[in-house]
Amino acid sequence: MPSSVVQQPASRHPVLPDIGKKRMARIPDIEWNARIGGAIQRAVAIVGWSNKEAAANAGVDDAEFGKWLSGGRRPQMDRLFALEALRWPLIQTLAALDEQTEIVVEIRRRT
């Protein structure tokens, strides 16, 4: 005699354990990003550009560039280093972020 209780079939999709790599959530260091943004701002001032000019030269809009300066977004350093006029001032201002860094400037005359 058949049972009147319906038997539940075994699960068709077995649950497999998660074997992917565990990743820690990255918490951005806002203070450090803001310090980098300040270094970029000082380099732009050394060159004599406005923020709008610097953003245009870097190929980004003003809002994006402003986020780089405020530390809200990580700057695209390759875009900044591609600007020849900004390269050396940027290196100097970034190096000055580390209090233990000594900046030595050597000027050679081309003959």
N, C-alpha and C positions, 0 to 999 in steps of 0.2 A: 504494500500500500504506500503510495507516494505521500511524502510529508507536505503539509499545507504551509509550512514556513519556507519562504524562499531563502535559499542560501546565497549569501553575498559572494560574488566571484572574487578571487584574489585580485589585488591591485594590479592593473595592467601596466602601470608605469612605476617601477620601483624607485624609491627615493635613494639616490646615491649620495654618498658623503661628498662634501665640498673639498676638492683636492687642489684648488687653486691656491696661489700664494696669498698669504695674509699680508695686507698692506696697512701700514699705520697712516692715519689721517695726517696730512700735512697742515700744520698750523702756520700760516705766514707770519713772519716777524715784521709787523707793521712798522715798528720803530726803525729797524734797519732799512726797510724799503723807503721810508721817509728821509733817512740820512742820505741814501743814494740819490733820491730826488733832489735833495738840497745841493748835492755835489753837481748834479746836472744843471741846476739853476745857476750856480756860481759860474760854471763853465760857459753857459750861454751868455751870462753878463760880461764875462771876460772878453768874449768874441764881439760883444756889442749888439747882439741880436735881441729882438723881443721874443717872447714865448711864441707868438704867432709866426714869426719868421723862422724860428727854430723848428716848429712843428711842420711848416711847409717844406723846409729843407730836408727834414727827416722823412717826409712823405706820409705823415699822419695828420689827422684833424686836431684842432685845438683841444677838444675835450679829452681825447686820448692822451695827448702830450701833458695836459694838466693832471691826469691821473698818474702819469709817470712821476711828475714832480711832487705830488702829494703823498706818494707811497701807496695809493689805492690799487695800482696795477704795476706789475714788474715791467721795467722799461726794456725795449728791444735794443740791446746794446750794439748789435751789429749795424743797425740803422744809424746810430749815433757815431760809431767809429768810422763809418763810411764817409762822414763829413770831414774832409781834410782840415778845414778851419777849426773845427771843434775838437779834433782828436787830441792834440797835446794839452789844451786846457782841461779836457775831461780826465785825462790820465793824471794830471796834477791834483785836481780836486778830489778824485777818487782815492788817490794815494794819501791825501791829507786826512781821510777819514780814520786812518789807523794812527794813533798817537805815537806809535813806535817807529813809524816810517820816517826816514830821513830823505828829503828830496834834494838831489844834487843836480844842478843844471850845468851842462857843459855846452859851450857855444864854440863851434869850429868855423873858421873862416874858409870859404872856398877860394882857392887860388887859381 
